Amino acid sequence: MPKLNENYLNVQDSYLFAEIARRVRAYEESHPEKAGNIIRLGIGDVTRPLTKSALDALHRAVDEQAAADTFKGYGPEQGYGFVREAAAAYYGRNGVDVDADDIFISDGAKSDTGNITELFAKDNVILVPDPVYPVYVDTNTMDGKHVVYMNGTEENNFLPMPDERVKADIIYLCSPNNPTGACYDREQLKIWVDYALKQEAVILFDAAYEAFVSEPDLPRSIYEIEGAKKCAVEFCSLSKTAGFTGTRFSYAVVPKELVFAASGGQKLSLHDMWNRRQSTKFNGTPYIIQYAAAQVFTEQGMSECMDNISYYMENARVIAETLRRKGIPFTGGVNSPYIWFKCPGGMESWELFDYLLEKIQVVGTPGAGFGVNGKYHFRLTSFGTHEKTREAMERFDRLF
Ligand SMILES: *Cc1c(COP(=O)(O)O)cnc(C)c1O
């Protein structure tokens, strides 16, 4: 009989979206006349189709696979040079100098943020914000590692800052944040980078929503901060940027400067370790996807993505405006597709979920699903259509 990885006993059931679906189904069954009226503003998935640049490229790449002289088999495990260069050029246009050689192409920021835990021993002090994307906690738990939570609260605008008294080894940051939509400014990220350098800690920076940053002074990459290449890995993805949630393309930047001492005193490079890990366990993202991603990274490709992002951000504006008019405190909606608001009337998040479903047939995501600090908060997303979002917020306006 196999001895199992019993750390899985410690992972909480990922019940959030299943529970939402269950409650919506139950409501539909008991109120069939209202079923068609339900508006879903809980989804964390994009809805706009792929851009023209991406689609044209996909078609071209498929045709290449049809002829022996252009056919591609296995590619480099790190990704094709042409797309690593294209991603580096995209960083460059945003004023950030990243070496194409430090960019590792992958099939998802979820896989990468999960897999990176393999590079670290069990007995690290791992700081994770609460509330946050559940993947960081769950992947560490599956690996038998314990995390220490940093509280995101209304007081700190859901942007926890370092506590100098805490000795940390690994720090997860997600900015712009899922679920709160909050975004660190340069000064705050500088404090994090300085703290990490002083502690010789590594920051695992999730920048999946960088393309949604609209305020020019806010950092879109941790490498905008001096010293970050000595302490930070950055994870990025075309999922939200280019609507690639079903197409699958991400990239991790692991700078060669990230060198730490092993217990025996030898120097170990995270870049080399990640390269070894990926070369051993990963055979690359499909060529056709990498080819399309390279077109997405061009100026034309990104400008088409920005059209879709602007579409979503109009929804965010409508949601934010309604909340502001109602005097309901919220974060997000300006540099992020997410809006995170305080449940009115002292309600708990699941209570508000049921209330909105019952009264106005609007489905959102209870904050409790992202951590204990989400108990009295609620997430709405701007990934719906203009028509549905406007309708949902008109109903919300009448309700409160
Ligand atoms: C959506 C999302 C990602 C992207 O994951 P992919 O696996 O690239 O689709 C990464 N981090 C956060 C916080 C996200 O919300």
The ligand as an SDF file (V2000), in Angstrom:
LIG
                    3D

 15 15  0  0  0  0  0  0  0  0999 V2000
   -5.6690   34.5380  -12.5760 C   0  0  0  0  0  0  0  0  0  0  0  0
   -4.4890   34.6190  -11.6920 C   0  0  0  0  0  0  0  0  0  0  0  0
   -3.2610   34.0970  -12.1060 C   0  0  0  0  0  0  0  0  0  0  0  0
   -3.0790   33.5320  -13.4780 C   0  0  0  0  0  0  0  0  0  0  0  0
   -3.0430   32.1710  -13.4570 O   0  0  0  0  0  0  0  0  0  0  0  0
   -2.8050   31.3640  -14.8090 P   0  0  0  0  0  0  0  0  0  0  0  0
   -2.4460   30.0010  -14.3030 O   0  0  0  0  0  0  0  0  0  0  0  0
   -1.6820   32.0150  -15.5360 O   0  0  0  0  0  0  0  0  0  0  0  0
   -4.0840   31.3750  -15.5800 O   0  0  0  0  0  0  0  0  0  0  0  0
   -2.1740   34.2130  -11.2650 C   0  0  0  0  0  0  0  0  0  0  0  0
   -2.2790   34.8240  -10.0770 N   0  0  0  0  0  0  0  0  0  0  0  0
   -3.4390   35.3590   -9.6630 C   0  0  0  0  0  0  0  0  0  0  0  0
   -3.4810   36.0730   -8.3780 C   0  0  0  0  0  0  0  0  0  0  0  0
   -4.5800   35.2520  -10.4530 C   0  0  0  0  0  0  0  0  0  0  0  0
   -5.7320   35.7600  -10.0200 O   0  0  0  0  0  0  0  0  0  0  0  0
  1  2  1  0
  2  3  1  0
  2 14  2  0
  3  4  1  0
  3 10  2  0
  4  5  1  0
  5  6  1  0
  6  7  2  0
  6  8  1  0
  6  9  1  0
 10 11  1  0
 11 12  2  0
 12 13  1  0
 12 14  1  0
 14 15  1  0
M  END
$$$$
